[in-house]
Amino acid sequence: MTKPDVDWFRRKLEEHRLSQSGLGRMLGIDKSSMSLLLAGKRKLTLTAAADMARILGVTATEVMERFGVRVDGIRGGDEATPQMLPFEGWIDEGAYVHTENTSRRKRMLDVGVNIEAGAGAFQWRTPQSKMDVLDGWIVVSGARREADETMLGRGCVVGLKGGEMMLRLVRRGYTPGTHLLFGLMGTPDVTEAEVEWYAPVLMMKPATT
């Protein structure tokens, strides 16, 4: 994990007359966890990035990039070449996935970089919600795969046996054959989940203006 740009955060805190612990209190993060976050020893959740962006008066994109997270999914040296992917649906503020109406021809979205065959694109639709800074962002997931060990510890679009779809981080469950699904807050909000299939998140692109 790339170490966060601590100097940038310090400057932003000074501009807003905030201390590190003060920022932590506003984010609902205790002092020790905040220190681990800024040391690059704890992962930044999307919710924390969104809240931090509001507090510091910057975009969520900038916050994540200052934490060393590339949000466009393009590595240095890659060429951004046009590639059209089918629009599979949209993601709400709870990171639940809603599929596009299949009765009509699917829209195609240009993600600007080569992606594996079978990949699809989703769009965050979170206006006037706590996650409104992600409104319009594009999430690209790979082809669907049967549930296996490879999905553990990864952010994935998952399909449950009951038919529900959501964007979650997947961990091993307490009961054999089940999984814990971690939501935007970084805590498991679905336990004993029976995952039927998953599609790993390959990249996330900010909304274009």
Secondary structure, 3 states (H helix, E strand, C coil): CCCCCHHHHHHHHHHCCCCHHHHHHHHCCCHHHHHHHHCCCCCCCHHHHHHHHHHHCCCHHHHHHHCCCCCCCCCCCCCCCCCEEEEEEEECCCCEEEECCCCCCCCEEECCCCCCCCCEEEEECCCCCCCHHHCCCEEEECCCEECCHHHCCCEEEEEECCCCEEEEEEEECCCCCCEEEECCCCCEEEEEECEEEEEEEEEEECCCC
